[in-house]
Amino acid sequence: MGMLKRAAVLVSLLLFCNALLDLTGPSEMEGVWKGSAVLPCSYVPGEGFVQHTLTWSVVHDQSSGTVFRRDASGDHVLLSEYRDRVEVPKNLPGNVSLHILKLEISDRGTYTCHVTWTASNNSLIAKEISTKVEVVKVPATKPTIRAGALGLTVPAGARTSLTCVARGSPPISYRWFRAVPGGTALPLSSQAELTWDSLRPSDAGTYYCEAENRVGAGAVQRSDAVELVVRGSPVTQPPTPGTSRHTGPPLTSEGSEAPRVLGDLPTATLSARNDVIPERPPAATDSPSQSDVGTSETDSPTTDLLITVVNSEKGVGYTEKNYTTQSLQKTHLSLYMVILIAVLCGAVVFLVIFTIVCIRKPKEAVTQ
């Protein structure tokens, strides 16, 4: 009786393990020529069972061989025509599907996924599953237009794009057109994506794309047209609050106006010359006119002033525009000078009269 119970437990464990480690995958599938394909093969990992080896083999019409093998030494691609075109996921326990890139017509055949596991008692369990693969050439389908993140109504000045998407055997070529009412459509681009870096109101209009590949007769497939709407005008940068446009005299490096008269100068170096400048320099636009002085050139002697503006903080001319203002300014003799001359003249006259009187008195005394 005890032997029968043991046998029943062992059989149930074997059945449970077989059900747990069953491989799943389709029996038939199609792959697109020049495209990529995934041949599914998977199982549910069980506690106490470790994957030992994995192999993918293929049987073609006239040949066969092992495409891929994974064991303790690593991954190996054994058929040269599949090198750099096949791989199996590494970090997905239970997923041993075969990925094939750039399918060729010669890749069609029956592929077998074979997996072995090591049990806790060091026994081996093996399972396999086969999938028949057909490689077909698929003409390009009718393309669809995918708008950018902003959709089909976009503000002026924004960046947006339209993408033409079609399915079929690669390579697929695309062309973009802009519809012209009552005329021939305007060709725009031969790329899948039509991009605007900065939309203008004139970019609004009706657009469509075409797609084709080399399968069959190479029929051209046209998408439905879409309407691109551009609203508003380009956004301009508003002026910073508290600022205004300066239209007056030139500004200093600190932002204040350059001084125009002597009294406004922060620091000035004045050098006077007694030599007469024969002609007024054309650049001296800030000097006062003769009417401001109030007299003609012949009224009184003049003094030439050379004015050099110096930055009081840096000791040099303004950083934005160093310049020297030259001007001729006519000045009158000061009132005190006139008084002094009058006093001197009076003193001289008095001295002359006093001398004459003193000389005459002795002569009159002698005659008497």
Helices and strands as residue ranges (DSSP letters): H 2-20, E 28-32, E 37-39, E 50-59, E 64-71, E 74-77, G 80-82, E 86-87, E 98-100, G 105-107, E 109-118, E 124-136, E 144-147, E 153-155, E 160-165, E 173-178, E 186-189, E 193-196, G 201-203, E 205-212, E 221-222, E 226-231, G 262-264, E 268-273, H 290-293, E 303-309, E 324-329, H 335-367
